[in-house]
Amino acid sequence: MAKRILILLCFCFTKLNAQKVVNFDELMQDLPTDKFVVVNFWATWCGPCLVELPHFMEVNKEFEKDSSFEMILVSLDPLKQMDKVKKTIEKKNLKVKHYLLNDNARMNEWIPKLDPEWSGGIPATLFINQGKKVEFVDRMLKKDELQLIISKYKTQ
């Protein structure tokens, strides 16, 4: 019986920590430098973000067997909204790597590091190829726009 409880606790702990809480510097250090990476900044309260997420998942599915491609979602929700973020991830079936960016106090520092022209509005998407930023889009993307940007920069 104790063994079953321990297994259940391990499963629950893993599930609760599926989304990593990071500051901006930790996020940037975690990003792969040997792949084409799509990093989408979103929040549960952002209507356009929730509209575009299914398109991102469809495009990610096209690349699921491509080890040189990775899609990452970064929630800008407050840490106290973690449960809401997790519910949205489950409800929308968002099967990619997730982060919760807990660095609101330093927004004026890290926003211009991503793109000097970015106001901080979301949705926003960063495209990185082999560790170098190739494009930044600070608006909602349709599926075909996302595919076009990826095909423009991603090397086979």
Backbone bond lengths (Angstrom), bond angles and torsions (degrees), N, CA, C in turn:
res aa  C-N    CA-C-N  psi(-1)  N-CA   C-N-CA  omega(-1)  CA-C   N-CA-C  phi
1 M - - - 1.457 - - 1.539 110.74 -
2 A 1.335 116.34 -45.31 1.462 120.41 179.77 1.529 110.71 -61.40
3 K 1.325 116.51 -36.16 1.460 121.29 179.41 1.535 110.46 -64.26
4 R 1.332 116.51 -41.14 1.467 120.50 178.79 1.527 111.21 -64.29
5 I 1.314 116.27 -41.29 1.467 120.46 179.02 1.524 109.84 -63.87
6 L 1.328 116.85 -42.54 1.461 121.10 179.26 1.529 110.84 -61.96
7 I 1.318 116.83 -43.53 1.466 120.98 178.36 1.523 109.99 -62.74
8 L 1.330 117.06 -43.49 1.459 121.53 179.00 1.529 110.88 -62.52
9 L 1.320 117.32 -43.29 1.462 121.12 178.61 1.522 111.35 -62.90
10 C 1.320 117.16 -41.51 1.463 121.15 178.09 1.523 110.47 -61.86
11 F 1.335 116.55 -42.34 1.461 121.05 179.26 1.528 109.90 -63.13
12 C 1.304 117.20 -46.21 1.468 121.46 -179.22 1.520 111.01 -63.56
13 F 1.333 117.28 -41.97 1.455 121.22 -179.73 1.526 110.10 -63.10
14 T 1.320 116.53 -42.83 1.458 120.89 178.56 1.521 110.12 -62.02
15 K 1.300 117.36 -44.83 1.463 122.45 -179.13 1.535 110.57 -62.35
16 L 1.328 116.90 -41.51 1.457 120.82 -178.78 1.518 112.32 -67.29
17 N 1.316 117.14 -28.00 1.451 120.54 -176.37 1.523 112.66 -103.33
18 A 1.313 117.59 19.68 1.458 120.71 -179.36 1.522 111.05 -65.36
19 Q 1.314 117.43 -25.27 1.454 121.81 177.37 1.520 108.19 -105.56
20 K 1.309 116.05 123.28 1.459 121.48 -177.25 1.533 109.72 -86.52
21 V 1.320 116.52 131.96 1.461 122.38 177.11 1.526 107.58 -93.91
22 V 1.337 116.03 123.23 1.465 120.76 -175.00 1.524 110.83 -138.91
23 N 1.337 115.11 163.20 1.456 119.55 166.95 1.533 106.89 -95.23
24 F 1.308 117.81 176.62 1.465 120.91 -174.65 1.527 112.34 -60.27
25 D 1.321 116.81 -45.34 1.467 119.89 -178.12 1.526 111.44 -62.39
26 E 1.322 116.65 -40.38 1.474 120.36 177.84 1.525 110.73 -64.71
27 L 1.323 116.31 -40.41 1.463 120.17 177.90 1.524 110.17 -59.40
28 M 1.315 116.83 -49.76 1.462 120.53 -176.84 1.535 111.51 -63.97
29 Q 1.320 117.10 -35.31 1.470 120.45 177.63 1.519 111.66 -69.26
30 D 1.323 116.86 -29.65 1.467 121.62 -178.77 1.531 113.36 -77.78
31 L 1.317 117.65 -19.30 1.465 120.03 -176.02 1.525 110.63 -68.10
32 P 1.324 116.89 132.95 1.467 120.15 179.35 1.533 111.23 -62.81
33 T 1.315 116.65 143.53 1.468 121.30 178.74 1.526 111.76 -108.04
34 D 1.320 116.74 1.12 1.465 120.73 -177.53 1.528 112.24 -115.86
35 K 1.335 116.59 21.54 1.465 121.42 -176.11 1.525 110.08 -141.72
36 F 1.321 114.37 171.61 1.457 120.69 166.18 1.522 105.37 -90.56
37 V 1.325 117.27 123.72 1.464 121.59 -173.57 1.532 109.92 -123.29
38 V 1.322 114.60 132.20 1.462 122.28 174.02 1.522 106.16 -109.12
39 V 1.335 116.69 118.38 1.463 121.88 -178.81 1.526 107.85 -114.95
40 N 1.322 116.00 113.70 1.458 121.08 -178.07 1.524 110.15 -105.69
41 F 1.335 115.96 126.44 1.464 122.80 177.28 1.523 107.74 -97.85
42 W 1.327 116.10 126.63 1.460 121.80 -173.05 1.524 109.60 -148.70
43 A 1.332 116.02 175.98 1.467 122.15 173.92 1.526 108.80 -155.18
44 T 1.309 115.92 156.50 1.470 120.82 -178.00 1.525 111.97 -67.29
45 W 1.319 118.17 -24.92 1.460 122.61 -178.02 1.531 112.44 -89.01
46 C 1.322 117.60 -0.86 1.466 122.99 -175.98 1.528 110.15 -97.39
47 G 1.336 116.82 105.50 1.463 121.44 -179.13 1.521 113.97 -55.97
48 P 1.349 118.65 -51.64 1.463 119.26 178.85 1.538 113.09 -59.80
49 C 1.323 116.71 -32.84 1.474 120.13 177.31 1.523 110.04 -61.38
50 L 1.320 115.77 -46.74 1.463 120.70 -177.61 1.529 111.52 -67.36
51 V 1.335 116.59 -28.82 1.465 120.49 177.32 1.528 110.59 -70.72
52 E 1.337 117.22 -40.97 1.464 119.23 -175.11 1.528 114.11 -82.20
53 L 1.318 119.03 -21.25 1.471 120.54 -176.53 1.532 113.88 -55.89
54 P 1.335 120.09 -42.16 1.474 118.17 177.28 1.532 112.90 -60.52
55 H 1.337 117.39 -33.90 1.467 120.71 176.99 1.530 110.30 -64.92
56 F 1.312 116.03 -40.14 1.460 120.32 178.27 1.530 110.36 -63.24
57 M 1.325 116.54 -39.94 1.467 119.62 179.88 1.529 111.15 -68.19
58 E 1.331 117.24 -36.55 1.470 120.58 176.87 1.526 110.49 -63.33
59 V 1.323 116.47 -44.39 1.465 120.32 179.19 1.526 110.06 -67.23
60 N 1.312 117.24 -40.43 1.463 119.82 178.20 1.528 110.81 -59.52
61 K 1.317 116.44 -38.99 1.469 120.82 179.38 1.534 111.14 -60.78
62 E 1.324 116.62 -34.64 1.468 120.94 177.84 1.535 111.66 -62.70
63 F 1.324 116.40 -26.62 1.462 121.62 -175.87 1.528 113.30 -109.11
64 E 1.329 117.90 9.86 1.465 120.23 -172.22 1.528 113.73 -59.64
65 K 1.320 118.51 -24.18 1.470 120.62 179.35 1.527 112.08 -98.70
66 D 1.316 116.82 3.61 1.462 122.32 -178.41 1.529 109.25 -96.36
67 S 1.312 116.83 105.95 1.472 120.81 -176.61 1.530 112.55 -71.76
68 S 1.333 117.76 -8.71 1.464 120.24 179.02 1.534 111.97 -95.18
69 F 1.334 116.24 11.97 1.466 122.03 -178.26 1.521 109.67 -128.82
70 E 1.328 116.05 138.98 1.466 119.85 174.18 1.523 109.64 -146.16
71 M 1.320 115.05 138.32 1.454 121.56 175.44 1.523 107.61 -113.56
72 I 1.331 115.50 135.66 1.458 121.75 -177.03 1.527 108.44 -131.91
73 L 1.321 116.12 135.74 1.463 121.53 175.96 1.522 109.28 -108.19
74 V 1.333 115.57 133.75 1.463 121.44 179.98 1.521 108.18 -122.31
75 S 1.321 115.66 111.03 1.459 120.98 178.70 1.525 109.67 -81.50
76 L 1.318 115.61 135.44 1.463 121.36 175.93 1.525 111.49 -102.95
77 D 1.322 116.04 15.34 1.459 120.37 175.86 1.525 109.94 -66.02
78 P 1.342 117.31 152.43 1.468 119.80 173.95 1.531 110.28 -63.16
79 L 1.307 116.35 150.84 1.463 122.17 -179.13 1.529 111.38 -54.94
80 K 1.330 117.22 -35.04 1.468 120.00 -179.18 1.532 112.22 -67.06
81 Q 1.332 117.81 -11.72 1.465 122.67 178.30 1.531 112.73 -96.94
82 M 1.331 117.22 14.13 1.463 121.83 -176.04 1.528 112.17 -53.39
83 D 1.329 117.84 -41.50 1.467 119.97 179.98 1.527 111.11 -62.54
84 K 1.315 116.87 -40.46 1.467 121.07 178.58 1.533 110.39 -65.35
85 V 1.318 116.43 -39.42 1.469 121.08 177.85 1.525 109.62 -62.40
86 K 1.319 116.78 -46.67 1.472 121.10 -179.75 1.524 111.36 -61.92
87 K 1.331 116.60 -40.70 1.470 119.89 178.51 1.526 110.89 -64.49
88 T 1.329 116.70 -39.49 1.464 120.32 178.26 1.523 110.51 -65.54
89 I 1.320 116.82 -41.68 1.468 121.51 178.38 1.525 110.15 -59.31
90 E 1.324 116.42 -44.45 1.469 120.43 179.74 1.528 111.36 -69.48
91 K 1.334 116.63 -46.06 1.468 121.11 -177.30 1.528 111.54 -62.89
92 K 1.331 116.66 -40.80 1.466 121.50 -178.21 1.534 111.89 -87.37
93 N 1.349 116.45 -2.39 1.469 121.53 178.23 1.532 111.09 56.30
94 L 1.323 115.54 51.37 1.462 122.20 -176.67 1.527 109.45 -86.84
95 K 1.318 115.84 92.44 1.462 121.53 -172.31 1.523 112.02 -97.91
96 V 1.323 115.36 60.31 1.459 121.90 174.34 1.524 107.64 -136.67
97 K 1.318 116.32 176.17 1.464 120.60 178.36 1.531 108.89 -67.96
98 H 1.337 115.24 138.18 1.466 121.47 -177.44 1.524 110.93 -123.67
99 Y 1.310 114.75 143.79 1.461 121.91 170.92 1.523 107.98 -131.74
100 L 1.324 115.60 151.51 1.457 121.13 167.80 1.520 105.00 -113.60
101 L 1.323 115.96 116.97 1.460 121.18 -177.52 1.522 108.63 -84.56
102 N 1.308 115.67 106.73 1.462 122.33 -177.54 1.529 108.35 -104.10
103 D 1.340 115.81 70.19 1.461 120.35 -174.67 1.527 110.81 -145.02
104 N 1.337 116.61 36.28 1.463 120.80 -177.35 1.523 113.09 -61.61
105 A 1.325 117.23 -31.20 1.463 120.50 -177.94 1.532 111.58 -63.78
106 R 1.334 116.67 -25.72 1.470 120.55 -177.82 1.534 112.53 -110.26
107 M 1.325 117.71 22.12 1.472 120.43 -177.27 1.525 112.71 -54.06
108 N 1.327 116.93 -40.75 1.466 119.98 -178.15 1.523 112.45 -67.47
109 E 1.328 116.90 -15.94 1.468 120.82 175.76 1.518 111.49 -88.25
110 W 1.349 117.33 -47.67 1.464 118.61 -171.47 1.521 114.38 -86.31
111 I 1.326 118.80 -25.50 1.471 119.70 179.29 1.537 111.22 -59.14
112 P 1.351 119.28 -50.22 1.469 117.85 179.31 1.535 113.60 -67.46
113 K 1.315 117.97 -18.93 1.468 119.94 176.14 1.526 110.65 -69.27
114 L 1.325 116.70 -33.90 1.463 119.68 177.19 1.518 110.49 -72.70
115 D 1.325 115.48 -45.89 1.458 120.38 177.97 1.525 108.01 -162.00
116 P 1.330 117.99 122.30 1.467 120.58 -177.18 1.527 113.76 -60.10
117 E 1.325 117.15 -23.75 1.467 121.43 -178.56 1.526 113.09 -90.15
118 W 1.330 117.02 -7.69 1.465 120.52 -174.96 1.523 110.96 -74.48
119 S 1.327 115.63 129.18 1.466 121.37 178.35 1.527 111.72 -81.16
120 G 1.330 116.21 -15.38 1.460 120.84 -175.17 1.515 112.11 102.00
121 G 1.344 116.89 -3.00 1.461 121.00 178.42 1.522 111.71 -68.82
122 I 1.328 115.16 150.13 1.458 120.26 178.22 1.518 109.39 -126.44
123 P 1.330 116.82 157.32 1.456 127.65 7.44 1.531 111.45 -72.98
124 A 1.321 113.68 155.57 1.460 121.66 176.10 1.525 107.42 -146.30
125 T 1.319 115.70 145.22 1.453 119.69 -176.54 1.521 110.39 -134.70
126 L 1.317 114.44 130.47 1.460 123.39 178.47 1.522 108.27 -105.34
127 F 1.329 116.50 131.85 1.461 122.09 177.58 1.523 108.11 -113.26
128 I 1.321 115.60 126.06 1.463 121.95 -177.02 1.523 108.33 -125.52
129 N 1.326 116.24 132.35 1.462 120.49 175.86 1.525 108.49 -121.50
130 Q 1.330 115.73 117.86 1.463 122.07 178.55 1.539 111.60 53.80
131 G 1.329 116.17 43.32 1.461 121.49 175.59 1.516 115.54 84.45
132 K 1.337 118.02 1.06 1.461 120.81 -178.99 1.525 110.60 -120.07
133 K 1.331 114.84 133.52 1.467 120.27 177.29 1.525 108.70 -63.89
134 V 1.339 115.71 128.99 1.462 119.78 177.48 1.529 112.28 -112.98
135 E 1.329 116.48 -24.71 1.471 119.10 178.21 1.525 109.39 -162.72
136 F 1.338 114.24 152.41 1.458 121.49 175.88 1.524 107.29 -137.97
137 V 1.326 116.43 127.78 1.467 121.45 -178.91 1.526 108.14 -123.32
138 D 1.333 116.15 122.16 1.470 119.77 -177.39 1.526 111.71 -108.65
139 R 1.318 114.33 55.78 1.465 122.08 175.41 1.524 107.83 -159.79
140 M 1.327 115.40 172.30 1.460 120.39 178.29 1.530 109.69 -67.68
141 L 1.330 115.51 138.81 1.463 121.21 177.79 1.520 110.48 -110.80
142 K 1.321 115.55 137.12 1.460 121.06 171.89 1.525 107.41 -83.77
143 K 1.309 116.00 163.63 1.462 120.94 -177.29 1.530 111.72 -56.14
144 D 1.334 117.31 -46.36 1.467 119.55 -177.32 1.528 112.13 -67.34
145 E 1.332 117.49 -32.25 1.465 120.63 176.51 1.525 110.56 -67.08
146 L 1.314 115.84 -42.85 1.460 121.35 178.36 1.532 110.19 -61.42
147 Q 1.323 116.47 -46.57 1.466 121.10 178.89 1.529 111.29 -61.10
148 L 1.322 116.64 -40.51 1.461 121.27 -179.32 1.527 111.52 -63.89
149 I 1.319 117.00 -45.01 1.467 120.41 179.62 1.525 110.25 -63.83
150 I 1.313 116.98 -43.33 1.467 120.32 179.22 1.527 110.15 -61.64
151 S 1.329 117.44 -46.35 1.471 120.12 -178.23 1.530 111.69 -66.82
152 K 1.314 116.62 -26.61 1.466 121.42 179.42 1.534 111.82 -67.73
153 Y 1.324 117.17 -35.56 1.463 120.82 -172.69 1.523 115.82 -113.84
154 K 1.306 117.01 -26.82 1.469 118.96 -173.51 1.518 110.33 -74.08
155 T 1.317 115.29 124.32 1.462 120.22 175.61 1.514 108.44 -89.98
156 Q 1.296 116.52 145.75 1.473 120.94 -177.40 1.508 111.84 -74.45
